[in-house]
Amino acid sequence: MAERTPLLRAENVVKHFPAGLGASVKAVENVSLEIFPGETVGLVGESGCGKSTLGRLITQLLPVTSGNIFFDGVDLTKLRGEKLRQYRRQLQMIFQDPYSSLDPRMTVGDIIAEPLENFGLLRGRAKDQRVQELLKIVGLNPYFNNRYPHGGQRQRIGIARALALRPKLIVADEPISALDVSIQAQIINLMEDLQKEFQLTYLFIAHDLSVVRHISDRVMVMYLGKIVEVADSVEIYRNPRHPYTKALLSAIPIPDPEVQSKRRIVALAGEIPSPVNPPSGCRFHTRCPIAQLPTPCADQEPPLEAKARDHRAACFFSEKVPVAV
């Protein structure tokens, strides 16, 4: 069987933000990942873990501090100016907050047409026809182009704008977190339909693991700037190998009160450490229920290594993690 070639590959990506007095926020630390054509990779973790920053690094909205990001075999971190701009046509982003990511002074048609105009692809009647086509694709009335965005339409308009340049990869940064539950289901179903129709590849960033389970082929779990577990979406929910993943899964509410009452909730001690001064060794050891201190958890950083077929976790004692209910 021929080995698959990743559409996107990140190698040892680091992003530090200056925090004054010589300190820095270590938002992303030595992250490596692969995303293959046509798949959806879910990226999950608590707020502040660095997942949105990683999405912006992949799309080159933020420059890396160090490391490399390869897209279709080309290292985007080495490109500048017009060369990088042309590659951005193939890398688009759907932002978390459709209220702040869309200009309220622009009509729906102007918002969707903006990327087409920026790259000089279509003008006049051809541009208007493309805008109406995109509105129809995302389930909106094609004649809404002269209106202003409002309500649940905003996220669909953001998706239409992301599709305008026919990208290969879309980074969706918590695209449904600001929406009502009924609208969330519609957007998820729309994204899945669009993926099949246009052979799209997704990096789907979220903190809601129940949504990620529904849409993702693989799931990556991030904690304090690092990837701590990667596995097939079915496998990671059935048999998590990292105690942080187990804690996240145990917090997913179940609509059956009887089943919910019998679940064992994994309570994590303390607060998330500061990314300015993260813990030594395993970054999770200060909150981990199975950590052994001081050695090795506080002294050594566990590698992200294979625990089963196509299942990697960064934990010295992953065999002690119970199977998720």
C-alpha positions as CSV (number, residue, x, y, z in Angstrom):
1,M,0.0,0.0,0.0
2,A,1.5,3.3,-1.0
3,E,2.3,5.8,1.7
4,R,0.1,8.8,1.9
5,T,1.6,12.3,1.3
6,P,0.4,14.9,3.8
7,L,-1.2,18.1,2.5
8,L,0.2,19.9,5.4
9,R,3.1,19.1,7.7
10,A,4.3,21.1,10.7
11,E,7.7,20.4,12.2
12,N,8.8,21.6,15.6
13,V,6.7,24.7,15.4
14,V,7.3,27.3,18.2
15,K,5.5,30.6,18.9
16,H,6.6,32.9,21.7
17,F,5.0,36.3,22.3
18,P,7.0,38.9,24.2
19,A,5.5,39.6,27.7
20,G,7.8,42.4,28.9
21,L,10.8,42.4,31.2
22,G,12.5,39.8,29.1
23,A,9.7,37.2,29.6
24,S,7.7,35.5,26.8
25,V,4.4,33.7,26.5
26,K,5.2,30.2,25.2
27,A,2.0,29.7,23.3
28,V,3.1,26.9,21.0
29,E,6.1,24.7,21.9
30,N,7.7,22.2,19.5
31,V,4.5,21.1,17.8
32,S,4.7,18.6,14.9
33,L,1.6,17.3,13.0
34,E,0.4,16.1,9.7
35,I,-2.9,16.6,7.9
36,F,-3.7,14.4,4.9
37,P,-5.9,15.4,1.9
38,G,-9.6,15.1,2.4
39,E,-9.5,14.4,6.1
40,T,-10.8,16.4,9.1
41,V,-8.5,16.7,12.0
42,G,-10.0,17.9,15.3
43,L,-7.8,20.0,17.6
44,V,-9.1,20.3,21.1
45,G,-8.0,21.7,24.5
46,E,-9.0,24.2,27.2
47,S,-9.0,27.9,26.4
48,G,-5.5,29.3,26.4
49,C,-3.8,26.0,25.4
50,G,-2.6,27.5,22.1
51,K,-4.9,25.8,19.6
52,S,-6.1,29.1,17.9
53,T,-2.5,30.4,17.8
54,L,-1.5,27.1,16.0
55,G,-4.3,27.6,13.5
56,R,-3.0,31.1,12.7
57,L,0.6,29.8,12.3
58,I,-0.6,27.2,9.9
59,T,-2.4,29.8,7.8
60,Q,0.6,32.2,8.2
61,L,-1.5,34.9,9.8
62,L,1.2,34.8,12.4
63,P,4.9,34.2,11.8
64,V,6.5,31.2,13.6
65,T,9.2,31.9,16.1
66,S,11.0,28.8,14.9
67,G,10.1,25.5,13.0
68,N,8.7,24.8,9.6
69,I,5.2,24.5,8.0
70,F,5.1,22.6,4.7
71,F,2.0,22.9,2.5
72,D,2.0,20.8,-0.7
73,G,5.7,20.2,-0.1
74,V,6.6,24.0,0.1
75,D,7.9,25.5,3.3
76,L,5.6,28.5,3.9
77,T,7.8,29.9,6.6
78,K,10.5,30.6,3.9
79,L,8.1,32.5,1.7
80,R,7.6,36.3,1.7
81,G,5.6,38.9,-0.2
82,E,3.7,37.8,-3.3
83,K,4.9,34.2,-3.2
84,L,3.3,33.7,0.3
85,R,0.2,35.7,-0.8
86,Q,-0.4,33.3,-3.7
87,Y,-0.2,30.3,-1.4
88,R,-2.7,31.9,1.0
89,R,-5.3,31.3,-1.7
90,Q,-5.2,27.6,-0.9
91,L,-5.3,28.1,2.9
92,Q,-8.4,29.8,4.2
93,M,-9.8,30.4,7.7
94,I,-13.2,30.4,9.3
95,F,-13.1,32.5,12.4
96,Q,-14.7,31.9,15.8
97,D,-16.7,35.1,16.1
98,P,-18.7,35.9,12.9
99,Y,-19.8,39.2,14.5
100,S,-16.2,40.6,14.6
101,S,-14.8,38.8,11.5
102,L,-17.3,40.4,9.2
103,D,-17.4,44.2,8.5
104,P,-21.0,45.3,9.3
105,R,-20.6,48.2,6.9
106,M,-20.2,45.8,4.0
107,T,-23.0,44.0,2.2
108,V,-23.1,40.3,2.0
109,G,-22.0,40.4,-1.7
110,D,-19.1,42.7,-0.9
111,I,-17.8,40.5,1.9
112,I,-17.8,37.3,-0.2
113,A,-16.4,39.1,-3.3
114,E,-13.5,40.7,-1.3
115,P,-11.1,37.8,-1.7
116,L,-12.0,37.5,-5.4
117,E,-11.2,41.2,-5.9
118,N,-8.0,41.0,-3.8
119,F,-6.6,38.4,-6.2
120,G,-8.1,39.9,-9.3
121,L,-9.8,36.7,-10.2
122,L,-13.3,37.8,-11.3
123,R,-14.9,41.2,-12.1
124,G,-18.3,42.6,-13.1
125,R,-21.0,40.2,-13.9
126,A,-18.8,37.1,-13.5
127,K,-18.0,38.1,-9.9
128,D,-21.7,38.7,-9.1
129,Q,-22.6,35.3,-10.5
130,R,-19.8,33.7,-8.4
131,V,-21.1,35.4,-5.2
132,Q,-24.7,34.2,-5.9
133,E,-23.4,30.7,-6.5
134,L,-21.5,30.7,-3.2
135,L,-24.5,32.0,-1.3
136,K,-26.6,29.1,-2.8
137,I,-23.9,26.6,-1.9
138,V,-24.0,27.6,1.8
139,G,-27.8,27.5,1.9
140,L,-28.6,31.2,1.6
141,N,-30.8,33.0,-0.9
142,P,-28.6,34.0,-3.8
143,Y,-30.3,37.4,-3.9
144,F,-29.2,38.3,-0.4
145,N,-26.0,39.8,-1.8
146,N,-27.3,43.4,-1.4
147,R,-28.3,42.9,2.2
148,Y,-26.2,43.3,5.3
149,P,-25.3,40.2,7.4
150,H,-27.2,39.4,10.5
151,G,-28.0,36.6,12.9
152,G,-27.2,33.0,12.1
153,Q,-26.4,34.0,8.5
154,R,-23.1,35.4,9.5
155,Q,-21.2,32.1,9.9
156,R,-22.6,30.8,6.6
157,I,-21.3,34.0,5.0
158,G,-17.9,33.4,6.6
159,I,-17.9,29.9,5.1
160,A,-18.9,31.3,1.7
161,R,-16.0,33.8,1.9
162,A,-13.6,31.0,2.8
163,L,-14.8,28.9,-0.2
164,A,-14.5,31.8,-2.7
165,L,-10.9,31.1,-3.7
166,R,-11.4,27.3,-3.9
167,P,-8.9,26.4,-1.2
168,K,-7.5,23.0,-0.4
169,L,-7.3,23.5,3.4
170,I,-9.7,25.3,5.7
171,V,-8.8,26.1,9.3
172,A,-12.0,26.4,11.2
173,D,-11.3,28.1,14.5
174,E,-14.3,27.2,16.8
175,P,-16.7,28.0,14.0
176,I,-19.8,27.1,16.0
177,S,-19.0,28.1,19.6
178,A,-20.9,31.5,19.3
179,L,-24.0,29.9,17.8
180,D,-27.2,28.4,19.2
181,V,-27.3,24.6,19.4
182,S,-29.8,24.3,16.5
183,I,-27.6,26.4,14.3
184,Q,-24.5,24.5,15.3
185,A,-25.9,21.3,13.9
186,Q,-26.8,23.0,10.6
187,I,-23.2,24.4,10.2
188,I,-21.6,21.1,11.0
189,N,-23.8,19.3,8.5
190,L,-23.1,22.0,5.9
191,M,-19.3,21.7,6.4
192,E,-19.5,17.9,6.0
193,D,-21.5,18.3,2.8
194,L,-19.1,20.9,1.4
195,Q,-16.1,18.7,2.2
196,K,-17.6,15.9,0.1
197,E,-18.5,18.2,-2.7
198,F,-15.3,20.1,-3.0
199,Q,-12.7,17.6,-1.6
200,L,-11.9,19.9,1.3
201,T,-9.4,19.3,4.1
202,Y,-10.2,20.7,7.5
203,L,-8.4,21.5,10.7
204,F,-11.3,21.9,13.1
205,I,-10.4,23.7,16.3
206,A,-12.8,23.4,19.2
207,H,-13.2,22.9,22.9
208,D,-16.4,20.9,22.6
209,L,-15.3,17.3,22.3
210,S,-18.8,16.0,21.4
211,V,-18.8,18.1,18.3
212,V,-15.2,17.1,17.4
213,R,-16.2,13.4,17.7
214,H,-19.0,13.9,15.2
215,I,-17.0,15.6,12.5
216,S,-13.3,14.5,12.8
217,D,-11.4,11.6,11.3
218,R,-8.5,12.1,13.8
219,V,-8.3,14.1,17.0
220,M,-5.3,15.9,18.5
221,V,-5.4,17.0,22.1
222,M,-3.4,20.1,23.1
223,Y,-2.3,21.2,26.6
224,L,-0.3,24.3,27.4
225,G,1.2,24.7,24.0
226,K,1.9,21.0,23.3
227,I,0.2,18.1,21.6
228,V,-0.3,15.4,24.2
229,E,-2.4,12.8,22.3
230,V,-3.2,11.9,18.7
231,A,-5.5,9.1,17.5
232,D,-8.4,8.1,15.3
233,S,-11.6,9.8,16.6
234,V,-13.3,6.5,17.5
235,E,-10.2,5.2,19.3
236,I,-9.4,8.3,21.3
237,Y,-13.0,8.4,22.7
238,R,-13.0,4.7,23.4
239,N,-9.6,4.3,24.9
240,P,-7.8,7.6,25.8
241,R,-4.2,7.1,26.7
242,H,-3.4,10.5,28.4
243,P,-4.9,11.5,31.7
244,Y,-5.7,15.0,30.4
245,T,-7.8,13.5,27.5
246,K,-9.6,11.3,30.0
247,A,-10.5,14.3,32.1
248,L,-11.8,16.2,29.1
249,L,-13.9,13.2,28.0
250,S,-15.4,12.7,31.5
251,A,-16.6,16.3,31.5
252,I,-18.8,15.8,28.4
253,P,-22.4,15.9,29.6
254,I,-24.7,13.0,28.8
255,P,-28.4,13.8,28.2
256,D,-29.5,10.7,30.2
257,P,-29.5,11.7,33.9
258,E,-29.3,8.1,35.0
259,V,-26.2,7.4,32.9
260,Q,-24.7,10.7,33.9
261,S,-25.0,10.0,37.6
262,K,-23.0,6.8,37.3
263,R,-20.1,8.4,35.5
264,R,-16.8,8.9,37.3
265,I,-15.8,12.5,36.7
266,V,-12.0,13.1,36.7
267,A,-11.4,16.2,38.7
268,L,-8.1,18.0,37.9
269,A,-6.3,19.7,40.7
270,G,-5.4,23.4,40.6
271,E,-5.4,25.8,37.7
272,I,-3.8,25.8,34.3
273,P,-0.1,27.0,34.8
274,S,1.0,30.2,33.2
275,P,2.4,29.8,29.7
276,V,5.0,32.4,30.7
277,N,6.5,29.9,33.2
278,P,5.3,26.4,32.3
279,P,6.1,23.5,34.6
280,S,9.3,21.5,34.0
281,G,9.1,18.0,32.7
282,C,5.6,17.0,31.7
283,R,3.6,20.2,31.6
284,F,0.5,18.4,32.9
285,H,2.2,16.9,36.1
286,T,1.0,19.7,38.4
287,R,-2.7,18.7,37.8
288,C,-2.2,15.0,36.8
289,P,-4.0,12.3,39.0
290,I,-1.4,9.6,38.2
291,A,1.8,11.7,38.2
292,Q,4.9,10.2,40.0
293,L,7.0,13.0,41.5
294,P,9.7,14.1,41.3
295,T,10.9,11.5,38.8
296,P,10.1,11.2,36.0
297,C,7.1,13.4,35.6
298,A,8.6,16.7,36.9
299,D,12.1,16.0,35.6
300,Q,11.6,14.6,32.1
301,E,9.3,15.6,29.2
302,P,7.5,12.5,28.0
303,P,7.8,12.0,24.2
304,L,4.7,11.8,22.0
305,E,5.1,8.2,21.2
306,A,3.1,5.2,19.9
307,K,0.9,3.5,22.6
308,A,-1.1,1.5,20.0
309,R,-1.5,1.4,16.3
310,D,-2.0,5.0,15.0
311,H,-2.4,6.2,18.6
312,R,0.3,8.4,20.2
313,A,0.4,10.0,23.7
314,A,2.9,11.9,25.7
315,C,2.6,10.1,29.1
316,F,5.0,7.9,31.0
317,F,2.2,6.0,32.6
318,S,-0.5,5.9,30.0
319,E,-1.3,2.2,30.7
320,K,-2.8,3.4,34.0
321,V,-5.4,5.6,32.3
322,P,-8.8,3.8,32.5
323,V,-11.0,3.3,29.4
324,A,-13.5,6.1,29.0
325,V,-17.2,5.4,29.7
